[in-house]
Amino acid sequence: INVPEPEYLTVGTNPIVAGEGLVLNTSGKLVNCGTAKPTFVALSGAAAGAEAAVGRVTPDCVFDVELNADASALVPGAKVALEGGLKVGGAVASDGVATVVNTLDSTKSGEIIRVRFV
């Protein structure tokens, strides 16, 4: 698992939490990526308007992500949707932005799986 070098960027109007998927808005500020593929991941929490330590998301990075639903049908290689920039859904999603690397035998909401954003 590669660890990205920290970069320091300014948070937009909403605070961020560690592990949150982020993108830059049109003003160049960090905001939650929602369901889109994240460009950055927050390395720590930060208040609105503050400088935040973030890591750039690259295809060789693997992330531990919490499941937001039952995931008994997931297998490595399946695509899943990102939800709220923090969790992934439990169902295969053809338009998902996260690829399952390892399910870690997790099948329930709240458990952790490993994904890559490619």
C-alpha positions in Angstrom: 0.0 0.0 0.0 1.6 3.3 -1.1 1.3 6.3 1.1 1.0 9.6 -0.7 3.2 12.5 0.2 1.3 15.2 2.0 0.3 18.4 0.1 -1.3 21.4 1.9 -4.3 23.0 0.3 -7.1 25.3 1.5 -10.4 23.8 2.7 -13.6 25.3 1.2 -16.7 26.4 3.1 -17.3 23.0 4.9 -14.9 21.4 7.3 -13.3 18.0 6.3 -12.5 14.8 8.3 -9.6 12.4 8.0 -10.1 9.9 5.2 -12.6 12.0 3.3 -12.4 11.9 -0.5 -11.9 15.4 -1.9 -11.7 17.4 -5.1 -10.9 21.0 -5.9 -13.9 23.3 -6.6 -13.8 26.0 -9.2 -12.2 28.4 -6.7 -9.4 25.9 -6.1 -10.6 24.9 -2.6 -11.0 21.4 -1.2 -14.6 20.1 -1.1 -16.1 16.6 -0.5 -16.1 14.6 -3.7 -19.6 13.1 -3.1 -20.0 10.2 -5.5 -17.2 11.4 -7.9 -13.7 9.9 -8.1 -11.6 11.7 -5.5 -8.5 13.6 -6.5 -7.3 13.9 -2.9 -7.9 12.2 0.5 -7.8 14.1 3.7 -4.9 13.0 6.0 -6.5 14.8 8.9 -9.5 16.9 9.7 -9.5 20.6 9.1 -11.9 23.6 9.6 -13.4 25.5 6.7 -10.9 28.0 5.3 -7.9 26.3 7.0 -4.9 24.6 5.3 -5.3 20.8 5.2 -2.9 18.0 4.8 -4.1 15.9 1.9 -2.7 13.0 -0.2 -3.1 12.9 -3.9 -5.0 9.8 -5.1 -3.1 7.8 -7.7 -3.9 4.4 -9.3 -1.3 2.6 -7.1 -2.8 3.7 -3.8 -5.0 1.3 -1.9 -7.5 2.6 0.7 -9.4 0.9 3.5 -13.0 2.1 3.2 -16.1 1.5 5.2 -19.0 -0.3 3.7 -22.4 1.6 3.8 -24.5 -1.5 3.0 -24.5 -5.3 2.9 -21.8 -6.4 0.5 -22.1 -10.2 0.3 -22.0 -10.1 -3.5 -18.7 -8.2 -3.8 -15.6 -9.8 -5.1 -12.1 -8.4 -6.0 -12.3 -6.4 -9.3 -15.9 -5.3 -8.8 -16.7 -1.6 -9.1 -18.6 0.1 -6.3 -20.0 3.6 -5.8 -18.5 6.1 -3.4 -21.1 7.6 -1.1 -20.6 11.0 0.5 -16.8 10.9 -0.1 -16.3 8.5 2.9 -18.0 5.1 2.4 -18.7 2.7 -0.5 -21.9 1.0 -1.3 -22.3 -2.8 -1.0 -23.6 -3.4 -4.5 -21.7 -3.7 -7.8 -22.1 -0.5 -9.7 -21.0 -0.4 -13.4 -20.5 3.4 -13.0 -18.7 3.0 -9.7 -15.4 4.9 -9.1 -13.8 2.4 -6.7 -12.5 -1.0 -7.6 -12.5 -3.6 -4.9 -9.0 -4.9 -4.2 -9.8 -7.1 -1.2 -13.1 -7.7 0.6 -11.2 -8.8 3.8 -14.2 -11.2 4.2 -16.3 -8.2 5.1 -20.0 -8.4 4.2 -21.8 -6.1 6.6 -22.4 -2.3 6.7 -19.7 -0.7 8.9 -17.0 -3.2 8.0 -13.9 -2.4 6.0 -12.9 -3.4 2.5 -9.8 -2.3 0.4 -10.3 -0.3 -2.8 -8.4 1.5 -5.5 -9.6 4.6 -7.4 -8.8 3.9 -11.1 
